[in-house]
Amino acid sequence: MQFQITEIEFDFDDDFGSCPEDEKIDVISETMTTIWEADDEEDLIEEITCASGWCIKSMDYVNVLN
């Protein structure tokens, strides 16, 4: 299935330190402009976490129909 992220909040203040503001904007923008391929919501979370390097606090998405 394909997904488009409509809103996302990352945990930019984790145990490894914080993230510069311009990098936060880039990560969010790239995540929201990408069409993600995943099996389900759990897989989608894993895909985004691996690609961005940041854990997700919350997100909203829509399924992209072909």
SEFIZA-3560 file (N, C-alpha, C; in Angstrom, 3 decimals):
REM SEFIZA-3560
<numar><xx>0.833</xx><yy>-1.179</yy><zz>0.000</zz><atom>N</atom></numar>
<numar><xx>0.000</xx><yy>0.000</yy><zz>0.000</zz><atom>CA</atom></numar>
<numar><xx>0.880</xx><yy>1.245</yy><zz>0.000</zz><atom>C</atom></numar>
<numar><xx>0.320</xx><yy>2.321</yy><zz>-0.502</zz><atom>N</atom></numar>
<numar><xx>1.032</xx><yy>3.590</yy><zz>-0.529</zz><atom>CA</atom></numar>
<numar><xx>0.357</xx><yy>4.575</yy><zz>0.418</zz><atom>C</atom></numar>
<numar><xx>1.197</xx><yy>5.378</yy><zz>1.094</zz><atom>N</atom></numar>
<numar><xx>0.701</xx><yy>6.322</yy><zz>2.083</zz><atom>CA</atom></numar>
<numar><xx>1.307</xx><yy>7.699</yy><zz>1.845</zz><atom>C</atom></numar>
<numar><xx>0.516</xx><yy>8.738</yy><zz>2.132</zz><atom>N</atom></numar>
<numar><xx>0.980</xx><yy>10.129</yy><zz>2.125</zz><atom>CA</atom></numar>
<numar><xx>0.781</xx><yy>10.661</yy><zz>3.536</zz><atom>C</atom></numar>
<numar><xx>1.831</xx><yy>11.199</yy><zz>4.128</zz><atom>N</atom></numar>
<numar><xx>1.759</xx><yy>11.748</yy><zz>5.482</zz><atom>CA</atom></numar>
<numar><xx>1.136</xx><yy>13.138</yy><zz>5.406</zz><atom>C</atom></numar>
<numar><xx>0.110</xx><yy>13.394</yy><zz>6.219</zz><atom>N</atom></numar>
<numar><xx>-0.547</xx><yy>14.697</yy><zz>6.240</zz><atom>CA</atom></numar>
<numar><xx>-0.096</xx><yy>15.540</yy><zz>7.427</zz><atom>C</atom></numar>
<numar><xx>0.300</xx><yy>14.905</yy><zz>8.500</zz><atom>N</atom></numar>
<numar><xx>0.872</xx><yy>15.588</yy><zz>9.667</zz><atom>CA</atom></numar>
<numar><xx>1.796</xx><yy>14.619</yy><zz>10.375</zz><atom>C</atom></numar>
<numar><xx>2.894</xx><yy>15.155</yy><zz>10.913</zz><atom>N</atom></numar>
<numar><xx>3.827</xx><yy>14.294</yy><zz>11.640</zz><atom>CA</atom></numar>
<numar><xx>4.556</xx><yy>15.104</yy><zz>12.702</zz><atom>C</atom></numar>
<numar><xx>4.795</xx><yy>14.465</yy><zz>13.822</zz><atom>N</atom></numar>
<numar><xx>5.580</xx><yy>15.063</yy><zz>14.894</zz><atom>CA</atom></numar>
<numar><xx>6.662</xx><yy>14.069</yy><zz>15.284</zz><atom>C</atom></numar>
<numar><xx>7.907</xx><yy>14.491</yy><zz>15.146</zz><atom>N</atom></numar>
<numar><xx>9.041</xx><yy>13.650</yy><zz>15.511</zz><atom>CA</atom></numar>
<numar><xx>9.500</xx><yy>13.972</yy><zz>16.924</zz><atom>C</atom></numar>
<numar><xx>10.203</xx><yy>13.035</yy><zz>17.532</zz><atom>N</atom></numar>
<numar><xx>10.803</xx><yy>13.248</yy><zz>18.847</zz><atom>CA</atom></numar>
<numar><xx>12.211</xx><yy>13.789</yy><zz>18.627</zz><atom>C</atom></numar>
<numar><xx>12.299</xx><yy>15.094</yy><zz>18.326</zz><atom>N</atom></numar>
<numar><xx>13.585</xx><yy>15.705</yy><zz>18.042</zz><atom>CA</atom></numar>
<numar><xx>14.407</xx><yy>15.964</yy><zz>19.305</zz><atom>C</atom></numar>
<numar><xx>13.824</xx><yy>15.802</yy><zz>20.464</zz><atom>N</atom></numar>
<numar><xx>14.546</xx><yy>16.012</yy><zz>21.724</zz><atom>CA</atom></numar>
<numar><xx>14.697</xx><yy>14.684</yy><zz>22.450</zz><atom>C</atom></numar>
<numar><xx>15.440</xx><yy>13.766</yy><zz>21.854</zz><atom>N</atom></numar>
<numar><xx>15.626</xx><yy>12.452</yy><zz>22.462</zz><atom>CA</atom></numar>
<numar><xx>16.913</xx><yy>12.416</yy><zz>23.284</zz><atom>C</atom></numar>
<numar><xx>17.313</xx><yy>11.248</yy><zz>23.732</zz><atom>N</atom></numar>
<numar><xx>18.488</xx><yy>11.080</yy><zz>24.583</zz><atom>CA</atom></numar>
<numar><xx>19.808</xx><yy>11.417</yy><zz>23.884</zz><atom>C</atom></numar>
<numar><xx>19.784</xx><yy>11.504</yy><zz>22.562</zz><atom>N</atom></numar>
<numar><xx>21.013</xx><yy>11.752</yy><zz>21.810</zz><atom>CA</atom></numar>
<numar><xx>21.239</xx><yy>13.232</yy><zz>21.533</zz><atom>C</atom></numar>
<numar><xx>20.390</xx><yy>14.088</yy><zz>22.066</zz><atom>N</atom></numar>
<numar><xx>20.527</xx><yy>15.528</yy><zz>21.852</zz><atom>CA</atom></numar>
<numar><xx>19.417</xx><yy>16.057</yy><zz>20.981</zz><atom>C</atom></numar>
<numar><xx>19.434</xx><yy>17.350</yy><zz>20.779</zz><atom>N</atom></numar>
<numar><xx>18.388</xx><yy>17.956</yy><zz>19.974</zz><atom>CA</atom></numar>
<numar><xx>18.867</xx><yy>18.145</yy><zz>18.532</zz><atom>C</atom></numar>
<numar><xx>17.959</xx><yy>18.583</yy><zz>17.714</zz><atom>N</atom></numar>
<numar><xx>18.202</xx><yy>18.723</yy><zz>16.284</zz><atom>CA</atom></numar>
<numar><xx>18.120</xx><yy>20.209</yy><zz>15.923</zz><atom>C</atom></numar>
<numar><xx>19.022</xx><yy>20.713</yy><zz>15.066</zz><atom>N</atom></numar>
<numar><xx>18.926</xx><yy>22.105</yy><zz>14.626</zz><atom>CA</atom></numar>
<numar><xx>17.596</xx><yy>22.372</yy><zz>13.908</zz><atom>C</atom></numar>
<numar><xx>17.069</xx><yy>23.573</yy><zz>14.045</zz><atom>N</atom></numar>
<numar><xx>15.755</xx><yy>23.920</yy><zz>13.499</zz><atom>CA</atom></numar>
<numar><xx>15.667</xx><yy>23.705</yy><zz>11.992</zz><atom>C</atom></numar>
<numar><xx>16.698</xx><yy>24.066</yy><zz>11.248</zz><atom>N</atom></numar>
<numar><xx>16.643</xx><yy>23.886</yy><zz>9.790</zz><atom>CA</atom></numar>
<numar><xx>16.618</xx><yy>22.404</yy><zz>9.407</zz><atom>C</atom></numar>
<numar><xx>17.277</xx><yy>21.564</yy><zz>10.184</zz><atom>N</atom></numar>
<numar><xx>17.236</xx><yy>20.123</yy><zz>9.920</zz><atom>CA</atom></numar>
<numar><xx>15.852</xx><yy>19.561</yy><zz>10.234</zz><atom>C</atom></numar>
<numar><xx>15.219</xx><yy>20.050</yy><zz>11.291</zz><atom>N</atom></numar>
<numar><xx>13.845</xx><yy>19.627</yy><zz>11.627</zz><atom>CA</atom></numar>
<numar><xx>12.909</xx><yy>19.905</yy><zz>10.460</zz><atom>C</atom></numar>
<numar><xx>13.001</xx><yy>21.107</yy><zz>9.927</zz><atom>N</atom></numar>
<numar><xx>12.139</xx><yy>21.505</yy><zz>8.805</zz><atom>CA</atom></numar>
<numar><xx>12.382</xx><yy>20.605</yy><zz>7.599</zz><atom>C</atom></numar>
<numar><xx>13.639</xx><yy>20.312</yy><zz>7.310</zz><atom>N</atom></numar>
<numar><xx>13.980</xx><yy>19.445</yy><zz>6.174</zz><atom>CA</atom></numar>
<numar><xx>13.426</xx><yy>18.028</yy><zz>6.358</zz><atom>C</atom></numar>
<numar><xx>13.579</xx><yy>17.472</yy><zz>7.554</zz><atom>N</atom></numar>
<numar><xx>13.102</xx><yy>16.107</yy><zz>7.827</zz><atom>CA</atom></numar>
<numar><xx>11.581</xx><yy>16.045</yy><zz>7.683</zz><atom>C</atom></numar>
<numar><xx>10.883</xx><yy>17.007</yy><zz>8.248</zz><atom>N</atom></numar>
<numar><xx>9.417</xx><yy>17.025</yy><zz>8.167</zz><atom>CA</atom></numar>
<numar><xx>8.969</xx><yy>17.200</yy><zz>6.723</zz><atom>C</atom></numar>
<numar><xx>9.581</xx><yy>18.138</yy><zz>6.005</zz><atom>N</atom></numar>
<numar><xx>9.211</xx><yy>18.397</yy><zz>4.617</zz><atom>CA</atom></numar>
<numar><xx>9.432</xx><yy>17.172</yy><zz>3.740</zz><atom>C</atom></numar>
<numar><xx>10.585</xx><yy>16.551</yy><zz>3.879</zz><atom>N</atom></numar>
<numar><xx>10.887</xx><yy>15.364</yy><zz>3.069</zz><atom>CA</atom></numar>
<numar><xx>9.916</xx><yy>14.223</yy><zz>3.385</zz><atom>C</atom></numar>
<numar><xx>9.596</xx><yy>14.054</yy><zz>4.645</zz><atom>N</atom></numar>
<numar><xx>8.676</xx><yy>12.994</yy><zz>5.047</zz><atom>CA</atom></numar>
<numar><xx>7.288</xx><yy>13.218</yy><zz>4.458</zz><atom>C</atom></numar>
<numar><xx>6.834</xx><yy>14.461</yy><zz>4.481</zz><atom>N</atom></numar>
<numar><xx>5.480</xx><yy>14.754</yy><zz>4.016</zz><atom>CA</atom></numar>
<numar><xx>5.352</xx><yy>14.810</yy><zz>2.500</zz><atom>C</atom></numar>
<numar><xx>6.447</xx><yy>14.980</yy><zz>1.787</zz><atom>N</atom></numar>
<numar><xx>6.377</xx><yy>15.025</yy><zz>0.320</zz><atom>CA</atom></numar>
<numar><xx>6.668</xx><yy>13.674</yy><zz>-0.327</zz><atom>C</atom></numar>
<numar><xx>7.012</xx><yy>12.698</yy><zz>0.478</zz><atom>N</atom></numar>
<numar><xx>7.308</xx><yy>11.353</yy><zz>-0.028</zz><atom>CA</atom></numar>
<numar><xx>6.047</xx><yy>10.495</yy><zz>-0.010</zz><atom>C</atom></numar>
<numar><xx>5.861</xx><yy>9.701</yy><zz>-1.040</zz><atom>N</atom></numar>
<numar><xx>4.827</xx><yy>8.663</yy><zz>-1.036</zz><atom>CA</atom></numar>
<numar><xx>5.510</xx><yy>7.415</yy><zz>-0.488</zz><atom>C</atom></numar>
<numar><xx>5.000</xx><yy>6.932</yy><zz>0.642</zz><atom>N</atom></numar>
<numar><xx>5.630</xx><yy>5.817</yy><zz>1.354</zz><atom>CA</atom></numar>
<numar><xx>4.966</xx><yy>4.498</yy><zz>0.987</zz><atom>C</atom></numar>
<numar><xx>5.769</xx><yy>3.497</yy><zz>0.771</zz><atom>N</atom></numar>
<numar><xx>5.303</xx><yy>2.135</yy><zz>0.480</zz><atom>CA</atom></numar>
<numar><xx>5.453</xx><yy>1.315</yy><zz>1.761</zz><atom>C</atom></numar>
<numar><xx>4.335</xx><yy>0.763</yy><zz>2.267</zz><atom>N</atom></numar>
<numar><xx>4.369</xx><yy>-0.025</yy><zz>3.497</zz><atom>CA</atom></numar>
<numar><xx>3.185</xx><yy>-0.995</yy><zz>3.506</zz><atom>C</atom></numar>
<numar><xx>3.312</xx><yy>-2.038</yy><zz>4.328</zz><atom>N</atom></numar>
<numar><xx>2.255</xx><yy>-3.051</yy><zz>4.429</zz><atom>CA</atom></numar>
<numar><xx>1.089</xx><yy>-2.578</yy><zz>5.282</zz><atom>C</atom></numar>
<numar><xx>1.393</xx><yy>-1.818</yy><zz>6.341</zz><atom>N</atom></numar>
<numar><xx>0.375</xx><yy>-1.352</yy><zz>7.278</zz><atom>CA</atom></numar>
<numar><xx>0.948</xx><yy>-0.180</yy><zz>8.078</zz><atom>C</atom></numar>
<numar><xx>0.186</xx><yy>0.316</yy><zz>9.062</zz><atom>N</atom></numar>
<numar><xx>0.641</xx><yy>1.473</yy><zz>9.834</zz><atom>CA</atom></numar>
<numar><xx>1.937</xx><yy>1.192</yy><zz>10.592</zz><atom>C</atom></numar>
<numar><xx>2.055</xx><yy>0.024</yy><zz>11.170</zz><atom>N</atom></numar>
<numar><xx>3.267</xx><yy>-0.330</yy><zz>11.909</zz><atom>CA</atom></numar>
<numar><xx>4.491</xx><yy>-0.329</yy><zz>10.995</zz><atom>C</atom></numar>
<numar><xx>4.338</xx><yy>-0.891</yy><zz>9.813</zz><atom>N</atom></numar>
<numar><xx>5.419</xx><yy>-0.905</yy><zz>8.830</zz><atom>CA</atom></numar>
<numar><xx>5.730</xx><yy>0.510</yy><zz>8.357</zz><atom>C</atom></numar>
<numar><xx>4.712</xx><yy>1.346</yy><zz>8.201</zz><atom>N</atom></numar>
<numar><xx>4.901</xx><yy>2.745</yy><zz>7.805</zz><atom>CA</atom></numar>
<numar><xx>5.735</xx><yy>3.495</yy><zz>8.833</zz><atom>C</atom></numar>
<numar><xx>5.418</xx><yy>3.313</yy><zz>10.099</zz><atom>N</atom></numar>
<numar><xx>6.185</xx><yy>3.941</yy><zz>11.174</zz><atom>CA</atom></numar>
<numar><xx>7.645</xx><yy>3.497</yy><zz>11.112</zz><atom>C</atom></numar>
<numar><xx>7.861</xx><yy>2.218</yy><zz>10.921</zz><atom>N</atom></numar>
<numar><xx>9.225</xx><yy>1.679</yy><zz>10.835</zz><atom>CA</atom></numar>
<numar><xx>9.975</xx><yy>2.255</yy><zz>9.638</zz><atom>C</atom></numar>
<numar><xx>9.310</xx><yy>2.343</yy><zz>8.489</zz><atom>N</atom></numar>
<numar><xx>9.941</xx><yy>2.888</yy><zz>7.283</zz><atom>CA</atom></numar>
<numar><xx>10.372</xx><yy>4.343</yy><zz>7.491</zz><atom>C</atom></numar>
<numar><xx>9.487</xx><yy>5.147</yy><zz>8.064</zz><atom>N</atom></numar>
<numar><xx>9.795</xx><yy>6.565</yy><zz>8.268</zz><atom>CA</atom></numar>
<numar><xx>10.882</xx><yy>6.735</yy><zz>9.318</zz><atom>C</atom></numar>
<numar><xx>10.821</xx><yy>5.961</yy><zz>10.389</zz><atom>N</atom></numar>
<numar><xx>11.831</xx><yy>6.040</yy><zz>11.439</zz><atom>CA</atom></numar>
<numar><xx>13.204</xx><yy>5.675</yy><zz>10.886</zz><atom>C</atom></numar>
<numar><xx>13.283</xx><yy>4.627</yy><zz>10.111</zz><atom>N</atom></numar>
<numar><xx>14.570</xx><yy>4.213</yy><zz>9.525</zz><atom>CA</atom></numar>
<numar><xx>15.086</xx><yy>5.247</yy><zz>8.535</zz><atom>C</atom></numar>
<numar><xx>14.204</xx><yy>5.806</yy><zz>7.717</zz><atom>N</atom></numar>
<numar><xx>14.629</xx><yy>6.775</yy><zz>6.703</zz><atom>CA</atom></numar>
<numar><xx>15.058</xx><yy>8.105</yy><zz>7.323</zz><atom>C</atom></numar>
<numar><xx>14.353</xx><yy>8.538</yy><zz>8.365</zz><atom>N</atom></numar>
<numar><xx>14.633</xx><yy>9.856</yy><zz>8.949</zz><atom>CA</atom></numar>
<numar><xx>15.675</xx><yy>9.806</yy><zz>10.052</zz><atom>C</atom></numar>
<numar><xx>15.744</xx><yy>8.672</yy><zz>10.745</zz><atom>N</atom></numar>
<numar><xx>16.643</xx><yy>8.562</yy><zz>11.885</zz><atom>CA</atom></numar>
<numar><xx>16.044</xx><yy>9.096</yy><zz>13.177</zz><atom>C</atom></numar>
<numar><xx>14.759</xx><yy>9.451</yy><zz>13.159</zz><atom>N</atom></numar>
<numar><xx>14.079</xx><yy>10.005</yy><zz>14.332</zz><atom>CA</atom></numar>
<numar><xx>12.821</xx><yy>9.198</yy><zz>14.638</zz><atom>C</atom></numar>
<numar><xx>12.523</xx><yy>9.042</yy><zz>15.927</zz><atom>N</atom></numar>
<numar><xx>11.286</xx><yy>8.380</yy><zz>16.350</zz><atom>CA</atom></numar>
<numar><xx>10.106</xx><yy>9.314</yy><zz>16.117</zz><atom>C</atom></numar>
<numar><xx>8.949</xx><yy>8.730</yy><zz>15.921</zz><atom>N</atom></numar>
<numar><xx>7.730</xx><yy>9.477</yy><zz>15.648</zz><atom>CA</atom></numar>
<numar><xx>6.899</xx><yy>9.566</yy><zz>16.922</zz><atom>C</atom></numar>
<numar><xx>6.469</xx><yy>10.782</yy><zz>17.262</zz><atom>N</atom></numar>
<numar><xx>5.558</xx><yy>10.974</yy><zz>18.395</zz><atom>CA</atom></numar>
<numar><xx>4.116</xx><yy>10.745</yy><zz>17.950</zz><atom>C</atom></numar>
<numar><xx>3.748</xx><yy>11.322</yy><zz>16.809</zz><atom>N</atom></numar>
<numar><xx>2.394</xx><yy>11.144</yy><zz>16.271</zz><atom>CA</atom></numar>
<numar><xx>2.414</xx><yy>11.444</yy><zz>14.778</zz><atom>C</atom></numar>
<numar><xx>1.412</xx><yy>10.905</yy><zz>14.076</zz><atom>N</atom></numar>
<numar><xx>1.301</xx><yy>11.193</yy><zz>12.644</zz><atom>CA</atom></numar>
<numar><xx>-0.108</xx><yy>10.897</yy><zz>12.160</zz><atom>C</atom></numar>
<numar><xx>-0.479</xx><yy>11.577</yy><zz>11.100</zz><atom>N</atom></numar>
<numar><xx>-1.712</xx><yy>11.320</yy><zz>10.367</zz><atom>CA</atom></numar>
<numar><xx>-1.326</xx><yy>11.055</yy><zz>8.927</zz><atom>C</atom></numar>
<numar><xx>-2.112</xx><yy>10.227</yy><zz>8.257</zz><atom>N</atom></numar>
<numar><xx>-1.785</xx><yy>9.867</yy><zz>6.882</zz><atom>CA</atom></numar>
<numar><xx>-3.046</xx><yy>9.487</yy><zz>6.139</zz><atom>C</atom></numar>
<numar><xx>-2.924</xx><yy>9.413</yy><zz>4.829</zz><atom>N</atom></numar>
<numar><xx>-3.996</xx><yy>8.922</yy><zz>3.967</zz><atom>CA</atom></numar>
<numar><xx>-3.412</xx><yy>7.832</yy><zz>3.085</zz><atom>C</atom></numar>
<numar><xx>-4.277</xx><yy>6.905</yy><zz>2.691</zz><atom>N</atom></numar>
<numar><xx>-3.876</xx><yy>5.895</yy><zz>1.714</zz><atom>CA</atom></numar>
<numar><xx>-3.942</xx><yy>6.527</yy><zz>0.331</zz><atom>C</atom></numar>
<numar><xx>-2.938</xx><yy>6.284</yy><zz>-0.464</zz><atom>N</atom></numar>
<numar><xx>-2.905</xx><yy>6.776</yy><zz>-1.843</zz><atom>CA</atom></numar>
<numar><xx>-3.441</xx><yy>5.673</yy><zz>-2.722</zz><atom>C</atom></numar>
<numar><xx>-4.525</xx><yy>5.971</yy><zz>-3.429</zz><atom>N</atom></numar>
<numar><xx>-5.120</xx><yy>4.970</yy><zz>-4.315</zz><atom>CA</atom></numar>
<numar><xx>-4.499</xx><yy>5.085</yy><zz>-5.698</zz><atom>C</atom></numar>
<numar><xx>-4.250</xx><yy>3.955</yy><zz>-6.294</zz><atom>N</atom></numar>
<numar><xx>-3.633</xx><yy>3.947</yy><zz>-7.643</zz><atom>CA</atom></numar>
<numar><xx>-4.664</xx><yy>4.114</yy><zz>-8.700</zz><atom>C</atom></numar>
//
